[in-house]
Amino acid sequence: MESTIAKRKAAEIKVSEMAEHLIGSEILKIAAEVNEKIRKGEKIYNFTVGDFDSNIFPLPEELKADIIEAYQNNQTNYPPSDGVLALRQAVSRYLHATSELQYSPSDEIIIAGGARPIIYSAYRALVDPGDYVLYPVPSWNNNHYIHQVGAKAIEVEASPANNFMPTAEDIKPHIEKVTLISLCSPQNPTGTMFTYKGLHEICKLIVDENYRRGATGQKPVYLLFDQVYCQLTFAGTTHYNPVTMFPEMRDYTVFVDGISKFLSATGVRVGWSMGNKKIIERMKSIIGHVGAWAPKAEQVAVAKYIDQIPHVTRFLNRFKENIYERLEEFYKGFTQLKSEGFKVDAIRPQGAIYLTVNFDLAGMKTASGDTLTDSESIMRYLLDEAHVALVPFYAFGGSVKSPWFRLSVGTSKVNEIPDVINRLRQALQQLKA
């Protein structure tokens, strides 16, 4: 007799709607394909991931020693949910000394495991399902955070004419319905920055809108301002922040910051945020519930290190020189290719570790007779023929038809740049109109 148990059908595995429709990072997907080629023995110049080769760009020696010392001193239990007090105090002093920002370590600064938990907790603390979040494209990962909180996206397409930075004019038509504006300067993926005028006009727009909303009791417009690259600026450029520039922005701005980029410390996982104490308190609760703390030993070590501003300055000056040397060499290489008549271009580097480059190759034919149709096909052609890996702007929300790409120099060696440019030259020479 057939068992009744055998006739039963197990429930189909289903997950939440949010998880079901959450897409993976396009950047990491591209990087995985590149790494597979490398694993198979291909020589690939990989400029895809916004990270550092720690053999080329190691941690500051003093910070490394401080981390080891903290572990030897058994600083391995849970840290406070808002971060070790000594680090919050050190961050407060460091901000005041380097940017004139003044935030209380007791209730206006929070420490987390890098910038990502800061961004996630800010979205969670400020945005309700159905709220509108405005951000420029291209930009990094805003679409994923919006999906996770159930918000609605307003994408503002930034143009190369403005160095891919959004303007107040871009934002103004949407200002009355947005809850959060997410901006980054220096920008990922472009390496470009706000001018004083450009950021000031956006801040004034937000302040004026919040005065209007104050009369009606509406939730204000908030600004999430990612300045994690703010200390990596080059060639006389200046980083501006909304609060120093426009004091009325203090209650409405939540900063994203940390050591990942300016100390070549992406894997150390120490980030921080500054903002209104009510917002920071809510972010603390969110980070506490998901356990997204920075490790205690690393917090103790960073507190000790960044209080030694001469050490930080000495490291940072040398580090910036090395980053800028690579960016400038690549920029010169693309300028040379352009002068030779190839359909390429680049925007002069201003900050971060990125060069914005252009391959206007759609419609051209390869030696095998295939036609390049969009940035994805161009990306694969450059990878297969030049063995150079770049990230197209469609991975940052841009159109797949956009000819613009991000080139990250965190893994590059200066003596290899001429070979990279020559490989690109050879690949471009094979194309026919």
C-alpha positions, 0 to 999 in steps of 0.5 A: 500500500502506497504511503500517504507520506509519499503523496505529500508535496514539500513546500516550494522554497520561497524568499521575501520579495525584497530578497527575490528581486535583489540583484547582485553588484554588476561591478563584482560580477565583472570582477569575477569574470576577470578573476576567472580569466586570471585563474586560467593563466591569462595576463589581465590588467585588472582595473575594475574594483575600487580597492588597493593591492595591499602589496603595492599600497600597504597600510601605514606601518604605525597603524599595522603595529597599533592593530597588532598591539591591540590584539596582544592586549586582548582588545577582542570583546564586543565594542560599544554599539556606537563605537569605542569612545576613544575612537569617537573622540579621536574622530571628532578631533581629527575632523575639527583639525582637518575640515573644521567640522565640529561633532560631539563624540558622545552623541553625534558620531557613530563608528561602524564596520566600514562605509556600507553599514553607515549607508545602509543604516542611514537609509533605514533611519531616514527613508520609509517605504514609498519615499523618493530618493534622488541620486545621480547616475552614474553613482555607486550602489544607491539603486540597491539600497533603495530596493532594500528599503522599499523606496522609489528612485529618482535618477538624475543623469549627470553629464560629462559637461559637468564632470558627471556631477549633478547640479541644482538645476537637475534636482530642482524639478524633484525637490518637493517630493524627495525625502533623501538626496544621496551625493558623493564627492569625490565621486565614485565612479568618476573621480570628479568633484563638486565645485563650491558653486555647484554644491552651494546651490544644491545646499541652498535648494535643500535649505529653502525646501526645508523652510517650506516644509517646516510650515507644514510639518512634513519630513525634511529633505535629508542629504546623505553625503559620502565623502569617503574619498575626500582626502584623496584630492589632486592637482589643486582641487579642493573638497567642499562639504555641505556643513562647513559651507552652509551651516543650516545644512547641519541638521539635515546632512548625514556624512559617510566617512572612514579610513578605507580609502585615505589610509589604504585600509579597505579590509580593516573595516572602520568607518564613521558617520556624523550627523544630528544626534536623533538620526545618529541614535537611530542609526546606532540602534540599526547597526547594533541589531545587525551587528555591523560593528568595526572590530574592537582591536581595529577601533582601538588602533585607529583611535591611537593612530589618527590622533598622531596627525603628523604620522597621518599627514606624512603617510597621506602625502606619500600615498596621494603622490603615488595615486596621482602619479598613476592617474596622471600617467593614464590620463596622458596615455589616453590623451596621446591615443586621442591625438593619434586619432583613436576615438577615446577620451578621458576627464582629467583626474580630480580625486579618489582613485578613478579615471573616467575614460571614453571609448566611443567605439559603437558601430565599429567592426572587429577583425572577426567581423563582429560589430561593437554595439554598446559598452558591454560589447566594448568592455568584452572586446577590450578584455579579450583583445587588449587584456585590459579590464574596465567597468562600464558606467552601466554598472553604476546605473548609466545606460549600456549605450554610454561610452564611458568607463571607470578605470581604478588605479588601486592595483596598478603599477607605474612601470606597467602603464605604458604596456597597458596603453600600447595594448589598447592602441593595438586593439583599437588599430584592429577596429574598422569603421 
